Amino acid sequence: MLKYLSKRFLRSFLTLLLILAIVFVLLRQMPIEGYFPNYEKMSEFQIQNGLEQMGLTKPMYVQLWNFFKSFFQGDLGVSRIYRMDVPVTTILAPKIPVSVTFGCLSIAVALLLGLPMGTLMAKYKNKFFDHLGTVFIVFIEAVPAAVYYLFIQLYGTEILGISLLFNPSNWVSWILPVLSMALGNIVYYAMWLRRYMVDQSTKDYVQLAKIKGVSSGKIMYRHIFRNAIVPMAQYLPTSLLNTVIGSIYLESLYSIPGMGGLLVDVIKKQDNNMVQGIVVLYATVGIIGLILGDLLMVLLDPRISFSKKEGSR
């Protein structure tokens, strides 16, 4: 397993470097206004001098090499527009805990609601609860997230009698953004768990358990569920990506002081260094999620061995 994990970490590391290189090159194709807050008032000489000081007149491969050297030293550069000459890491430091807190809460809510929902849909296959759950899944998958996010914000705040915007001192204001952020993963968990449990219910060991007189409840929860959760395990950490995608819009919608709302702001202001720093964090979260998915599968099912050729992905 150690050999497999070493390869996975190496591949993940190379993937991260590739993502960073692509983002770096693409941002360098953006207009140079993203590096100067007062671009309209600057002379050609001032612009050229500023580009030289930032090393943006050097060949692309030299710029990329310098970026990687700074990156591995923990330096993501400085903001040029959002907060003039303030290090990107300094700006992100207070934002990261907020986004992480919301992300963890939303995943916890998704697990608490999505797994029971998928289990009940499988247990009552082709019955009312299964049809009801299917309608809910189709609705969330088909309707653009921005539509039901707005619906939840407008009518949810009216029902609960709270402000439309996030208030960190009022725990009630956490409910709607966390629930909204969890919806995508609730559907994700319920849909896949139902599928895997339905597949497991046709296996020979289930038929044998029925012949032996084992109750349907024990078969469902002690056998089918335990075996169905294993292939789903690899998807649980990768659901961080769904959370990240949802947070970008929701944090801006509720004025939550996290990385999602910040990303929207710096894109509008064309602060390239800030955009680059946030993308680095999001890419890292996604790659870590993929690795954790493999580890979680092994923890849930010791029969899986990544040291064997057939165990690898």
Secondary structure by P-SEA (a helix, b strand, c coil): caaaaaaaaaaaaaaaaaaaaaaaaaaaaccccccccccccccaaaaaaaaaaacccccaaaaaaaaaaaaaaccccccccccccccccccaaaaaaaaaaaaaaaaaaaaacaaaaaaaaaaacccaaaaaaaaaaaaaacccaaaaaaaaaaaaaaaacccccccccccccccaaaaaaaaaaaaaaaaaaaaaaaaaaacaaaaaaaaacccccccccccaaaaaacccccccccaaaaaaaaaaaaaaaaccccaaaaaaaaaaacaaaaaaaaaaaaaaaaaaaaaaaaaaaaaaccccccccccccc
